[in-house]
Amino acid sequence: MSFKRRFTQLFTRSKPQATRLPNQPVAANPPPTLSVPPITPPLHSEVFIDTDNCFGALNQINRDLALLFLHHPQQLEAFIQQQIGGTLTFRYYGNPAFLIQRGFTRPLQSNPSTHRGKNSDDIQIALDVAHLPASVTSVVIVSADSDFIPVAQRCQQQQKQAIMVPLGRFKPHNYGEYDRIINPDRLIQQLQQLVEIRHNDHNPPQPALPKKPSSPPVPKSQHRLKAAQKIAVRNFLHDELRERHQLNLAETGYQLRQRFNLHDHHWYGYGSCKKLCLALLDSVKLDETGYKLLPR
């Protein structure tokens, strides 16, 4: 055996092969393990609606829009349900005497023993948010005010999502502490469409009235000053010129309209008050400004 062949046998090792006994069954592949995703709790949101504030903000846009918001709060509820999903609980805050008088029918979360001031609803909302159970996963504030930032910070401390619906005029720079801002423009457009539908139902279009036949144009000959009226106008201009030694065309035109009922904008064929005065008065001339008549 050559040296090269012996060297190859010594330093070449083949991979060990698994030996199987006779009549031994082949092991089957182990079944795949199923990965079960973690069960996430259902989304439970509490919606706090500052009803007085929302009514005031919508009232600045349109009075009918604000009243429709009070009469049909289900429009707001459906909008928030579509935007957020999950289980929602709606809480309305406001002055019962003010809202019920305007047709609001939802129950209000108001404390009769609390003095009703400007910020009483805001304080009540903040207290209710602070005592929410752990099962609530998100808090939704519906208001046009930007003073609910401490409420949003409290929600973040409780590991709850803070969502803001600035119903009214949308100003995103005032709501930097919230986890999510829902633009209310789509809801306002829906309310405006309902307002237009109601307006059309209460005010159906009236049938067009037949047009009156237009009167034939007046011949130009009838726009001329009559002889007697022309003499009266000439005498009036002479008297004014003799008394004042000049005629202001603006004042003279006003006096002619009032005194002789001259309402034709073409000045009865003369074109202007200046041309009428120059035609009826022979001994006058225009001054340098062109607005006064002076005797020659």
ChimeraX attribute file (.defattr): number of C-alpha atoms within 10 A of each C-alpha:
attribute: neighborCount
match mode: 1-to-1
recipient: residues
	/A:1	5
	/A:2	6
	/A:3	7
	/A:4	8
	/A:5	9
	/A:6	10
	/A:7	10
	/A:8	10
	/A:9	9
	/A:10	8
	/A:11	8
	/A:12	8
	/A:13	8
	/A:14	6
	/A:15	6
	/A:16	6
	/A:17	6
	/A:18	5
	/A:19	6
	/A:20	9
	/A:21	6
	/A:22	6
	/A:23	6
	/A:24	7
	/A:25	8
	/A:26	7
	/A:27	6
	/A:28	6
	/A:29	6
	/A:30	6
	/A:31	6
	/A:32	6
	/A:33	6
	/A:34	6
	/A:35	6
	/A:36	6
	/A:37	6
	/A:38	6
	/A:39	6
	/A:40	6
	/A:41	8
	/A:42	12
	/A:43	14
	/A:44	17
	/A:45	24
	/A:46	18
	/A:47	22
	/A:48	23
	/A:49	25
	/A:50	22
	/A:51	25
	/A:52	19
	/A:53	20
	/A:54	21
	/A:55	23
	/A:56	15
	/A:57	20
	/A:58	21
	/A:59	16
	/A:60	12
	/A:61	13
	/A:62	14
	/A:63	13
	/A:64	17
	/A:65	23
	/A:66	22
	/A:67	18
	/A:68	21
	/A:69	20
	/A:70	22
	/A:71	17
	/A:72	15
	/A:73	15
	/A:74	12
	/A:75	17
	/A:76	20
	/A:77	15
	/A:78	12
	/A:79	15
	/A:80	19
	/A:81	14
	/A:82	10
	/A:83	11
	/A:84	16
	/A:85	14
	/A:86	11
	/A:87	12
	/A:88	19
	/A:89	13
	/A:90	13
	/A:91	17
	/A:92	19
	/A:93	23
	/A:94	23
	/A:95	19
	/A:96	17
	/A:97	8
	/A:98	11
	/A:99	20
	/A:100	16
	/A:101	9
	/A:102	12
	/A:103	13
	/A:104	19
	/A:105	14
	/A:106	17
	/A:107	13
	/A:108	17
	/A:109	18
	/A:110	17
	/A:111	13
	/A:112	9
	/A:113	6
	/A:114	10
	/A:115	9
	/A:116	13
	/A:117	9
	/A:118	8
	/A:119	11
	/A:120	17
	/A:121	24
	/A:122	21
	/A:123	13
	/A:124	16
	/A:125	22
	/A:126	17
	/A:127	12
	/A:128	12
	/A:129	19
	/A:130	13
	/A:131	8
	/A:132	14
	/A:133	9
	/A:134	9
	/A:135	12
	/A:136	19
	/A:137	19
	/A:138	21
	/A:139	23
	/A:140	26
	/A:141	24
	/A:142	24
	/A:143	23
	/A:144	24
	/A:145	19
	/A:146	14
	/A:147	13
	/A:148	20
	/A:149	17
	/A:150	11
	/A:151	23
	/A:152	26
	/A:153	17
	/A:154	16
	/A:155	22
	/A:156	16
	/A:157	10
	/A:158	16
	/A:159	13
	/A:160	19
	/A:161	19
	/A:162	23
	/A:163	23
	/A:164	26
	/A:165	20
	/A:166	24
	/A:167	27
	/A:168	24
	/A:169	15
	/A:170	16
	/A:171	13
	/A:172	12
	/A:173	7
	/A:174	13
	/A:175	21
	/A:176	12
	/A:177	17
	/A:178	20
	/A:179	16
	/A:180	14
	/A:181	18
	/A:182	18
	/A:183	18
	/A:184	19
	/A:185	14
	/A:186	11
	/A:187	16
	/A:188	21
	/A:189	12
	/A:190	14
	/A:191	20
	/A:192	17
	/A:193	13
	/A:194	15
	/A:195	18
	/A:196	13
	/A:197	12
	/A:198	13
	/A:199	12
	/A:200	11
	/A:201	10
	/A:202	9
	/A:203	9
	/A:204	8
	/A:205	8
	/A:206	6
	/A:207	6
	/A:208	6
	/A:209	6
	/A:210	6
	/A:211	6
	/A:212	6
	/A:213	6
	/A:214	6
	/A:215	6
	/A:216	6
	/A:217	6
	/A:218	8
	/A:219	8
	/A:220	9
	/A:221	9
	/A:222	10
	/A:223	14
	/A:224	16
	/A:225	16
	/A:226	11
	/A:227	9
	/A:228	8
	/A:229	12
	/A:230	14
	/A:231	13
	/A:232	12
	/A:233	19
	/A:234	15
	/A:235	14
	/A:236	16
	/A:237	19
	/A:238	17
	/A:239	12
	/A:240	14
	/A:241	18
	/A:242	12
	/A:243	10
	/A:244	10
	/A:245	12
	/A:246	18
	/A:247	23
	/A:248	16
	/A:249	18
	/A:250	12
	/A:251	10
	/A:252	18
	/A:253	19
	/A:254	13
	/A:255	14
	/A:256	16
	/A:257	13
	/A:258	11
	/A:259	11
	/A:260	12
	/A:261	10
	/A:262	16
	/A:263	11
	/A:264	13
	/A:265	11
	/A:266	13
	/A:267	19
	/A:268	19
	/A:269	16
	/A:270	17
	/A:271	12
	/A:272	15
	/A:273	19
	/A:274	20
	/A:275	13
	/A:276	17
	/A:277	22
	/A:278	15
	/A:279	12
	/A:280	16
	/A:281	17
	/A:282	10
	/A:283	11
	/A:284	19
	/A:285	16
	/A:286	17
	/A:287	12
	/A:288	8
	/A:289	7
	/A:290	11
	/A:291	12
	/A:292	18
	/A:293	23
	/A:294	15
	/A:295	15
	/A:296	8
